[in-house]
Amino acid sequence: MKKSIKWIDLILYIISAEVIGISSSLLAGSFADFFKKYNEPPLLPPYEVFGIVWGILYAVMGVSAYLVHHSEADGFTKKGLLTLYWVQLILNFLWSIIFVRFELLWLAAIDIVLLTILVAVMVCGFIKTKPVAGYISIPYLLWLIFATYLNFAVIAVN
């Protein structure tokens, strides 16, 4: 039997992820202003791309967490995976603030490496629990790998 979508839960997961992303962006400040002080690394996309990509990725994060939350997995597995989800979301929230607002590039590098590792583990766990939740999270992991490159590239060119 096919499960029905619990729309309120789905919307709350998406909104919570988006609010965390928007809050981080507002607290971090402007990437354009940041790069007035620092050299831009190779492959840096236009600043407008970041808002579009992150907006989509935060929505997908919310959907994937919703899918795991309502999966057939046992409570212990779901609790562990959703805890991992929230921890990675906190590290994600902190990265922009550390990198852009406080300009602590090496601390941001540590944060994003930990974040990328947590998301890789999360994606694997999501795939085992609810495959579609994991597979739709792969672009997020790939974007984080690219963002990790950018973090270290900024350090290297400055």
N, C-alpha and C positions, 0 to 999 in steps of 0.2 A: 504494500500500500504506500502510495506517495504521500509524503508529509507536506502539510500546507506551510506557507511562509508566514512567520510571525513578524508582521510588518513593523510593529512598534519596536521589537528587539532589533531588527535589522537597521531601522532608521537610527536608533540610539547608538548602535555600534559605529555606524558611519559618521554620525554627528560627533561622537566623542573623539574619534580619530582626527576628524577635520578640525575640531576646536583645538586639540593639542597641537596640530601642525600650524594653524593660524596664530595661536598664542606664541609659539616658538618664534615664528617669523616676525611678529610684532615686537617681541622682546629682543630679538637679535639685532634688528636694524637693517640697514641697506647694504646689500652686496655691492652695489655700484659705488657707494661711498667707501666701502672696505677696499675695493680695488683702485681707488684713487691714491691709497697709501701703499699698496702692494703691487708687484708685477703680476700680470695675469699668466697662468700656466698654459702650455699648449693644450688644445682641445677644449678649452673652456667655452661652453655654449653661451649664447646671448642670455642675459639675466632673466628675461621674460620666460624663457623655457623652464626655469626652475619652478616658478609658481604653477605653471600648467602641469608639469610632470608630478610635482608633489601633491597637488590637488587630486589628481587621478589616483596616485599611489595610496594616499590616505583613505580614499573611498574604498579602494580594493582591500586595504588592511582591515577596514571595518567589516566588509563582506566576508573575508576569510575567517575572521574571529567569530562572527555570527555563525558561519557554517560549522566551525569546530564546536562552538557552544551547543548547537542543536544536533550534533552528530550522535551516532549510536554508541560512541566510545563510553567506557566506564567513567564514573565521576572523578576518580583519581587522575586518569589520563587527561581528561578535559581540564581539570583544575591546574595541573602542571603546565599544559600547553598554553592555557589562557594567562597564567602567571608569567610565563616566558613572553607572551605577547605584550603584556602591560609593561614588563621590565624593558623590553626593547623599545617600546614606545616612549618611555621615560628617557632612555639614552638618546633616542632620536630627537626628542624635545630639547635636550641639553646641548646637542652638538652645535647647532646654529648659534646659540647664545655664547658658548665657549669660543667658537671660531670667529664669529663676526663681531659680536658686542665686546668681548673681553680680549680678543686677538691672542688667545693662548693656543697657538697653532699646534704645539706638541701635545698638549692636554687634549685638544680636539682630535688629534690623530689617535691617541689612545682610546678615546671614546668611540670613534667611528670604527676602529678595528674590533673592539669588543661588540659594538652594535652589529657589525657584519657577521661576526661569528655567531652571535645569538640568533640573528635572523636566519642564517644557514641551518642552525639546529632546529629553529622553529619551522622552517619550510619542510625539512625532513619529517618532523613530527606531524605536521599538518598533512603531508602526503600519506603517511601511514594511517592517520585517523580519518581523514576526509580528503581523498586525493584532489578534488577540484579546489579545495581551500589552499592546498600546498602549491598546486600548479599555477594558480592565479597570483601567488605571492612571488614567483620566480622573477618577474620584472623588477619588483622591489629589491630583491637581492642583487640583481645585476646593476641597478641604479646605485645601490650602496657601494658596490665594488668600484664603479666609476667615480663616485663621490670620494671614496677612500684614495683613489689615484689623485684626484684633484687636491685633496688635503695635503698629501705628501708632495705633490708637484708645486703647490704654493710655497711650501717650506723650501723646496729645492731651488726655486728661482728667486727666492728672497734671501 
